Amino acid sequence: MERFEAAPGVSVELVVGDITELEADAIVNAANSYLEHGGGVAGAIVRKGGYEIQEESREWVRRHGPVPVGGVAVTGAGRLKAKYVIHAVGPRCGVEPVEKIGEAVENAIMKAEELGLRSVALPAISTGIFGCPYGEAARLTAEAVRRAAPRLKNVKRIIVCLYGEEAYRTYVEAFRRVFGAR
């Protein structure tokens, strides 16, 4: 685990693991605009948390329409340890601008703040089936955390949960560049 101070009283932890196993008030789902949870992080969240997360997601889309790229939606977390799932829609690389990763990350963190939560866990948004390279996604994520952190009053812990050593090493490098080497 690597830890950074994003702002006074706000820590960022980078970990390797399964986001569905983390202890956090909210976990962020790397979602598509229709909140259909087929594979990757989204599929794992529904498998572990229960199908009610998928049902709530569909109801959200029926009421509000598709979530725009960079936007977020919130549902309950079913049987997960978290209270909420914040569904953040990242870009499909080569289709939408990669910079939307930063927007999705920042909006997810600010939604956790708005909900009065103390902790939020994020995956490597858009790096799976959406095909964005780790390096660019890591830099955009670190910059988004840096932008959001000074505005946080409730959120004190941001966890970036990575699947595999390659992603972890790349994200640690990017966070060291953005937050200063240790």
Secondary structure, DSSP 4 states (H G I P E B T S, - for coil): -EEEEEETTEEEEEEES-GGG---SEEEEEE-TT----SHHHHHHHHHH-THHHHHHHHHHHHH-SPPTT-EEEEE-TTSSSSEEEEEEPPPBTTB-TTHHHHHHHHHHHHHHHTT-SEEEE--TTSSTT---HHHHHHHHHHHHHHHGGG-SS--EEEEEESSHHHHHHHHHHHHHHH---
